[in-house]
């Protein structure tokens, strides 16, 4: 790097780009050098909000600028692969919005390109940096939850309808990244059903089920056509149960000391005795720091120290492979699709960690 601060370029100043620019600009370890977008109105808004940042309609200007060490890609999903590949070939570290690429094969090409050049490739799985998910992850690592029995999420709202990706590639990707992070085993199969209520458009509602070798199961309900916005997840464990409601202003996580105990009768092997445990509920105190600020800080630190990001290219690949399998399952009206490649990718990643 050519200065004490990481020089950052951002491509795309539409929905998510302004958030990235604001957080990189607010970091003491980074500075936003330039932003590229084809829309002159967006560039005008950039200049008003960040007068010290160069505005350009040409992405190539970011690639050619020696003051830019890293590029953040915040464009529609179908363009992620091409823009990220160009940045890596130009010698820039890359933070790319989810999903990493439209196919697993293309995601692997990005990973290979980054590895070959010694560059950081990180996927913007922002929910992994929320104080709520970080706390749940901490509880899981400490064994507070016990064995995870299920992950059951509802992520629905009215819009925003996407023209280039289905609802699972837009909304379910959040939960798939959380499941990949929280559950300490890879899924072995996926079943998904979904439909579109807008002629010619991708599916706007879907249900996904992930199966594991253990009795754990993960279910995700996503919908762009809901009259209310719901962001609620239930996580059941052998020791504790968690309700994670992202719409709650303060108590986003509630931990319940509730569950069941099962004892087999020694006289009759088939007879089970079910006992119920009802203990206290507590709501952990959570940081109010913006998730994207933590993510940006982590990205900068990984670039500076050559560390592997929490949501690196391989984790992005696992999510894309699951999304591809879910898409095939939807086309087959819920027919389960095996996830052998996901298992291999996860095991390979852990073997080299």
RODO-2510 file (C-alpha; in nm, 4 decimals, decimal comma):
residues 353
     n   res          X          Y          Z
     1     x     0,0000     0,0000     0,0000
     2     x     0,1241     0,3459    -0,0834
     3     x     0,0083     0,5294     0,2292
     4     x    -0,0860     0,4633     0,5883
     5     x    -0,4494     0,4435     0,4810
     6     x    -0,6034     0,1839     0,2528
     7     x    -0,7106     0,3517    -0,0706
     8     x    -1,0584     0,2321    -0,1647
     9     x    -1,2626     0,2618    -0,4806
    10     x    -1,6343     0,1803    -0,4873
    11     x    -1,8216     0,0757    -0,8000
    12     x    -2,1954     0,1351    -0,7742
    13     x    -2,3607     0,4183    -0,5831
    14     x    -2,7203     0,2956    -0,5869
    15     x    -2,8788     0,1110    -0,2930
    16     x    -2,5795    -0,0260    -0,0987
    17     x    -2,2931     0,1809    -0,2376
    18     x    -2,3646     0,4926    -0,0274
    19     x    -2,3452     0,2801     0,2886
    20     x    -2,0083     0,1395     0,1861
    21     x    -1,8729     0,4842     0,1010
    22     x    -1,9948     0,6273     0,4324
    23     x    -1,8365     0,3507     0,6370
    24     x    -1,5061     0,3470     0,4513
    25     x    -1,4943     0,7275     0,4784
    26     x    -1,5578     0,6974     0,8515
    27     x    -1,2681     0,4565     0,9026
    28     x    -0,9374     0,5975     1,0239
    29     x    -0,7558     0,3165     0,8425
    30     x    -0,9079     0,3774     0,4980
    31     x    -0,9975     0,6552     0,2609
    32     x    -1,2361     0,6546    -0,0337
    33     x    -1,0417     0,7681    -0,3395
    34     x    -1,3077     0,7408    -0,6092
    35     x    -1,6549     0,6067    -0,6910
    36     x    -1,7720     0,4844    -1,0301
    37     x    -2,1339     0,4810    -1,1435
    38     x    -2,2991     0,5278    -1,4825
    39     x    -2,5849     0,7375    -1,3437
    40     x    -2,4964     1,1107    -1,3371
    41     x    -2,7618     1,1791    -1,0718
    42     x    -2,5991     0,9283    -0,8385
    43     x    -2,2579     1,0815    -0,8985
    44     x    -2,4041     1,4237    -0,8224
    45     x    -2,5367     1,2880    -0,4926
    46     x    -2,1924     1,1453    -0,4168
    47     x    -2,0288     1,4823    -0,4758
    48     x    -2,2762     1,6545    -0,2443
    49     x    -2,2262     1,3987     0,0317
    50     x    -1,8512     1,3439    -0,0127
    51     x    -1,6985     1,6395    -0,1985
    52     x    -1,3449     1,5062    -0,1527
    53     x    -1,4142     1,1820    -0,3391
    54     x    -1,3541     1,1641    -0,7146
    55     x    -1,6601     1,0744    -0,9223
    56     x    -1,6377     0,8925    -1,2537
    57     x    -1,8645     0,7141    -1,4965
    58     x    -1,5806     0,4782    -1,6025
    59     x    -1,4990     0,1723    -1,3931
    60     x    -1,1656     0,1517    -1,5726
    61     x    -1,0621     0,4734    -1,3978
    62     x    -1,0738     0,2873    -1,0645
    63     x    -0,8711    -0,0020    -1,2044
    64     x    -0,6046     0,2312    -1,3445
    65     x    -0,5689     0,4477    -1,0325
    66     x    -0,2495     0,3555    -0,8406
    67     x    -0,3904     0,5248    -0,5268
    68     x    -0,6634     0,2594    -0,5059
    69     x    -0,5572    -0,0564    -0,3227
    70     x    -0,8995    -0,2211    -0,2939
    71     x    -1,2336    -0,2089    -0,4716
    72     x    -1,5779    -0,2619    -0,3221
    73     x    -1,8348    -0,3927    -0,5709
    74     x    -2,1894    -0,2704    -0,4995
    75     x    -2,3703    -0,3343    -0,8263
    76     x    -2,6548    -0,5647    -0,9408
    77     x    -2,5890    -0,9334    -0,8744
    78     x    -2,5380    -1,0337    -1,2381
    79     x    -2,2353    -0,8011    -1,2666
    80     x    -2,0487    -0,9097    -0,9515
    81     x    -1,8298    -1,1708    -1,1190
    82     x    -1,7088    -0,9592    -1,4095
    83     x    -1,6322    -0,6513    -1,1990
    84     x    -1,4609    -0,8514    -0,9240
    85     x    -1,2485    -1,0419    -1,1772
    86     x    -1,1385    -0,7179    -1,3446
    87     x    -1,0409    -0,5728    -1,0076
    88     x    -0,8378    -0,8813    -0,9101
    89     x    -0,6593    -0,8819    -1,2462
    90     x    -0,5748    -0,5156    -1,1871
    91     x    -0,4087    -0,6149    -0,8587
    92     x    -0,6804    -0,4799    -0,6296
    93     x    -0,8162    -0,6467    -0,3170
    94     x    -1,1927    -0,7005    -0,3473
    95     x    -1,4973    -0,6728    -0,1233
    96     x    -1,7974    -0,7844    -0,3275
    97     x    -2,1671    -0,7711    -0,2441
    98     x    -2,3532    -1,0986    -0,2049
    99     x    -2,3842    -1,3279    -0,3874
   100     x    -2,0203    -1,3731    -0,4850
   101     x    -2,1023    -1,4944    -0,8369
   102     x    -2,3986    -1,6293    -1,0363
   103     x    -2,2543    -1,9833    -1,0439
   104     x    -2,0221    -2,1940    -0,8330
   105     x    -1,7810    -2,2380    -1,1247
   106     x    -1,7408    -1,8618    -1,1587
   107     x    -1,6998    -1,8246    -0,7817
   108     x    -1,4146    -2,0768    -0,7960
   109     x    -1,2481    -1,8733    -1,0711
   110     x    -1,2536    -1,5654    -0,8491
   111     x    -1,1057    -1,7624    -0,5587
   112     x    -0,8295    -1,9029    -0,7824
   113     x    -0,7525    -1,5560    -0,9227
   114     x    -0,7270    -1,4022    -0,5754
   115     x    -0,5105    -1,6885    -0,4464
   116     x    -0,2799    -1,6729    -0,7468
   117     x    -0,2228    -1,3016    -0,6950
   118     x    -0,2092    -1,3050    -0,3154
   119     x    -0,5108    -1,0747    -0,2857
   120     x    -0,7931    -1,0617    -0,0337
   121     x    -1,1344    -1,1644    -0,1690
   122     x    -1,4170    -1,1048     0,0752
   123     x    -1,7944    -1,1372     0,0365
   124     x    -2,0269    -0,8794     0,1900
   125     x    -2,2229    -1,1154     0,4173
   126     x    -2,3082    -0,8240     0,6437
   127     x    -2,5303    -1,0145     0,8869
   128     x    -2,2285    -1,2047     1,0183
   129     x    -2,1060    -0,8733     1,1600
   130     x    -2,4274    -0,7703     1,3330
   131     x    -2,3960    -0,7613     1,7130
   132     x    -2,6878    -1,0070     1,7348
   133     x    -2,5335    -1,2779     1,5148
   134     x    -2,1941    -1,2264     1,6757
   135     x    -2,3490    -1,2824     2,0183
   136     x    -2,5308    -1,5958     1,8987
   137     x    -2,2026    -1,7216     1,7532
   138     x    -2,0288    -1,6528     2,0846
   139     x    -2,2952    -1,8469     2,2764
   140     x    -2,2627    -2,1364     2,0323
   141     x    -1,8823    -2,1462     2,0597
   142     x    -1,9034    -2,1492     2,4390
   143     x    -2,1441    -2,4430     2,4308
   144     x    -2,4290    -2,2392     2,5832
   145     x    -2,6778    -2,3577     2,3192
   146     x    -2,5640    -2,7194     2,3147
   147     x    -2,6234    -2,9255     2,0027
   148     x    -2,8200    -2,7238     1,7476
   149     x    -3,1470    -2,9021     1,6696
   150     x    -3,2932    -2,6527     1,4252
   151     x    -3,2606    -2,3105     1,2615
   152     x    -3,5979    -2,1698     1,1532
   153     x    -3,6041    -1,8279     0,9884
   154     x    -3,8713    -1,6037     0,8371
   155     x    -3,7423    -1,3157     0,6247
   156     x    -4,0349    -1,1529     0,4436
   157     x    -4,1478    -0,8048     0,3347
   158     x    -4,3212    -0,6201     0,0519
   159     x    -4,0449    -0,5743    -0,2099
   160     x    -3,7855    -0,4947    -0,3269
   161     x    -3,8556    -0,7072    -0,6367
   162     x    -3,5369    -0,7918    -0,8290
   163     x    -3,5325    -0,8473    -1,2025
   164     x    -3,2082    -1,0442    -1,2297
   165     x    -3,2254    -1,2814    -0,9300
   166     x    -3,4923    -1,4754    -0,7433
   167     x    -3,5858    -1,4108    -0,3824
   168     x    -3,3537    -1,6843    -0,2583
   169     x    -3,0499    -1,5209    -0,4200
   170     x    -3,1506    -1,1892    -0,2617
   171     x    -3,2913    -1,2715     0,0836
   172     x    -3,2137    -1,6362     0,1613
   173     x    -2,8437    -1,5722     0,1051
   174     x    -2,8397    -1,3925     0,4431
   175     x    -2,9654    -1,6950     0,6327
   176     x    -2,7513    -1,9395     0,4367
   177     x    -2,4407    -1,7428     0,5344
   178     x    -2,5525    -1,7399     0,8998
   179     x    -2,6234    -2,1150     0,8963
   180     x    -2,2843    -2,1797     0,7367
   181     x    -2,1230    -1,9771     1,0155
   182     x    -2,3210    -2,1083     1,3133
   183     x    -2,3768    -2,4781     1,2477
   184     x    -2,0566    -2,6761     1,2838
   185     x    -2,1275    -2,9222     1,0035
   186     x    -2,2036    -2,8856     0,6336
   187     x    -2,5487    -2,9506     0,4895
   188     x    -2,5762    -3,2680     0,2850
   189     x    -2,8911    -3,1889     0,0855
   190     x    -3,1372    -2,9099     0,0138
   191     x    -3,5037    -2,9048    -0,0798
   192     x    -3,6767    -2,5883    -0,1993
   193     x    -4,0124    -2,4825    -0,3358
   194     x    -4,1062    -2,1424    -0,4707
   195     x    -4,3117    -1,9531    -0,7244
   196     x    -4,3449    -1,6224    -0,9031
   197     x    -4,6592    -1,4114    -0,9010
   198     x    -4,5242    -1,1660    -1,1592
   199     x    -4,5236    -1,3001    -1,5129
   200     x    -4,1749    -1,3345    -1,6553
   201     x    -4,0052    -1,2497    -1,3233
   202     x    -3,7986    -1,4788    -1,0971
   203     x    -3,9557    -1,6472    -0,7941
   204     x    -4,0732    -1,3951    -0,5341
   205     x    -4,1398    -1,6437    -0,2535
   206     x    -3,9683    -1,9635    -0,1480
   207     x    -3,9195    -2,2167     0,1309
   208     x    -3,5800    -2,3836     0,1720
   209     x    -3,4886    -2,6802     0,3900
   210     x    -3,1293    -2,7835     0,4578
   211     x    -3,0576    -3,1374     0,5772
   212     x    -2,7535    -3,2477     0,7775
   213     x    -2,6022    -3,5808     0,8768
   214     x    -2,7079    -3,5048     1,2353
   215     x    -3,0746    -3,4554     1,3337
   216     x    -3,0293    -3,0804     1,2778
   217     x    -3,2464    -2,9118     1,0158
   218     x    -3,2470    -2,5539     0,8849
   219     x    -3,5553    -2,3959     0,7297
   220     x    -3,5733    -2,0571     0,5610
   221     x    -3,8910    -1,8793     0,4487
   222     x    -3,8354    -1,5803     0,2171
   223     x    -4,0958    -1,3663     0,0459
   224     x    -4,1122    -1,0323    -0,1369
   225     x    -4,4921    -1,0341    -0,1314
   226     x    -4,5731    -1,0080     0,2395
   227     x    -4,7980    -0,7368     0,3884
   228     x    -4,5620    -0,7064     0,6865
   229     x    -4,1870    -0,7054     0,7314
   230     x    -4,0665    -0,9942     0,9478
   231     x    -3,7069    -1,0795     1,0328
   232     x    -3,7337    -1,3504     1,2978
   233     x    -3,5222    -1,6599     1,3592
   234     x    -3,5705    -1,9437     1,6083
   235     x    -3,2678    -2,1503     1,7050
   236     x    -3,3325    -2,4625     1,9122
   237     x    -3,0530    -2,6334     2,1009
   238     x    -3,0153    -2,9167     2,3477
   239     x    -2,9351    -2,6684     2,6267
   240     x    -3,0879    -2,3340     2,5300
   241     x    -3,3236    -2,1857     2,2710
   242     x    -3,2864    -1,8459     2,1067
   243     x    -3,5332    -1,6066     1,9498
   244     x    -3,3603    -1,3544     1,7238
   245     x    -3,5920    -1,0753     1,6079
   246     x    -3,4039    -0,8232     1,3989
   247     x    -3,7037    -0,5873     1,3986
   248     x    -3,6803    -0,5429     1,7768
   249     x    -3,5216    -0,2051     1,8565
   250     x    -3,3409    -0,3212     2,1713
   251     x    -3,3850    -0,6846     2,2791
   252     x    -3,3002    -0,8451     1,9457
   253     x    -3,1904    -1,1695     2,1142
   254     x    -3,3772    -1,3570     2,3844
   255     x    -3,2194    -1,6718     2,5281
   256     x    -3,4576    -1,9226     2,6835
   257     x    -3,3585    -2,1954     2,9256
   258     x    -3,6314    -2,4192     2,7899
   259     x    -3,6368    -2,7622     2,6343
   260     x    -3,7182    -3,1267     2,6801
   261     x    -3,5470    -3,4241     2,8387
   262     x    -3,6037    -3,7734     2,7035
   263     x    -3,5494    -4,0905     2,9042
   264     x    -3,6105    -4,4415     2,7758
   265     x    -3,7856    -4,6782     3,0136
   266     x    -3,5525    -4,9664     3,1029
   267     x    -3,8519    -5,2036     3,1103
   268     x    -3,9927    -5,1170     2,7706
   269     x    -3,7304    -4,9943     2,5263
   270     x    -3,9904    -4,8328     2,3014
   271     x    -4,1451    -4,6289     2,5813
   272     x    -4,0125    -4,2738     2,6144
   273     x    -4,0482    -4,0396     2,9059
   274     x    -4,0636    -3,6773     2,7978
   275     x    -3,9773    -3,4139     3,0538
   276     x    -4,0004    -3,0381     3,0067
   277     x    -3,7519    -2,7816     3,1293
   278     x    -3,8712    -2,4245     3,1824
   279     x    -3,6047    -2,1909     3,3187
   280     x    -3,5274    -1,8228     3,2898
   281     x    -3,5198    -1,5966     2,9843
   282     x    -3,2523    -1,3338     2,9440
   283     x    -3,1721    -1,0742     2,6802
   284     x    -2,7981    -1,0142     2,6325
   285     x    -2,6742    -0,6586     2,6100
   286     x    -2,5680    -0,5918     2,2504
   287     x    -2,3403    -0,3341     2,0976
   288     x    -2,5113    -0,0648     1,8931
   289     x    -2,2281    -0,0433     1,6419
   290     x    -2,3307    -0,0638     1,2786
   291     x    -2,2517    -0,4038     1,1299
   292     x    -2,1029    -0,2561     0,8149
   293     x    -1,8554    -0,0514     1,0196
   294     x    -1,7274    -0,3734     1,1787
   295     x    -1,7150    -0,5440     0,8399
   296     x    -1,5184    -0,2603     0,6796
   297     x    -1,2743    -0,2631     0,9705
   298     x    -1,2300    -0,6401     0,9318
   299     x    -1,1696    -0,6081     0,5565
   300     x    -0,9054    -0,3394     0,6046
   301     x    -0,7355    -0,5464     0,8759
   302     x    -0,7287    -0,8556     0,6524
   303     x    -0,5698    -0,6573     0,3680
   304     x    -0,3089    -0,5050     0,5990
   305     x    -0,2154    -0,8304     0,7710
   306     x    -0,2792    -1,0847     0,4970
   307     x    -0,5410    -1,2568     0,7123
   308     x    -0,8281    -1,4730     0,5880
   309     x    -1,1640    -1,2930     0,6158
   310     x    -1,4502    -1,4409     0,8138
   311     x    -1,6555    -1,4452     0,4930
   312     x    -1,3839    -1,5212     0,2404
   313     x    -1,4296    -1,6462    -0,1123
   314     x    -1,4620    -2,0094    -0,0022
   315     x    -1,7483    -1,9289     0,2356
   316     x    -1,9082    -1,7306    -0,0476
   317     x    -1,8642    -2,0351    -0,2721
   318     x    -2,0423    -2,2613    -0,0233
   319     x    -2,3381    -2,0248    -0,0160
   320     x    -2,3502    -2,0039    -0,3974
   321     x    -2,3389    -2,3849    -0,4263
   322     x    -2,6313    -2,4100    -0,1870
   323     x    -2,8231    -2,1434    -0,3796
   324     x    -2,7624    -2,3299    -0,7060
   325     x    -2,8859    -2,6547    -0,5531
   326     x    -3,1932    -2,4811    -0,4093
   327     x    -3,2676    -2,3338    -0,7516
   328     x    -3,2504    -2,6804    -0,9098
   329     x    -3,4733    -2,8170    -0,6351
   330     x    -3,7331    -2,5443    -0,6989
   331     x    -3,7350    -2,6349    -1,0664
   332     x    -3,8054    -2,9948    -0,9595
   333     x    -4,0885    -2,8909    -0,7257
   334     x    -3,8935    -2,9580    -0,4094
   335     x    -3,6923    -3,2617    -0,5168
   336     x    -3,3939    -3,2881    -0,2765
   337     x    -3,0546    -3,2068    -0,4288
   338     x    -2,7364    -3,3460    -0,2741
   339     x    -2,4616    -3,1064    -0,1672
   340     x    -2,1433    -3,3087    -0,1989
   341     x    -1,9397    -3,0195    -0,3359
   342     x    -2,0384    -2,8010    -0,0406
   343     x    -1,9086    -3,0636     0,2002
   344     x    -1,5799    -3,0948     0,0112
   345     x    -1,5309    -2,7181    -0,0072
   346     x    -1,5968    -2,6742     0,3631
   347     x    -1,3659    -2,9591     0,4649
   348     x    -1,0910    -2,8327     0,2373
   349     x    -1,1215    -2,4840     0,3824
   350     x    -1,0990    -2,6127     0,7409
   351     x    -0,8028    -2,8365     0,6582
   352     x    -0,6000    -2,5349     0,5491
   353     x    -0,7257    -2,2956     0,8224
***
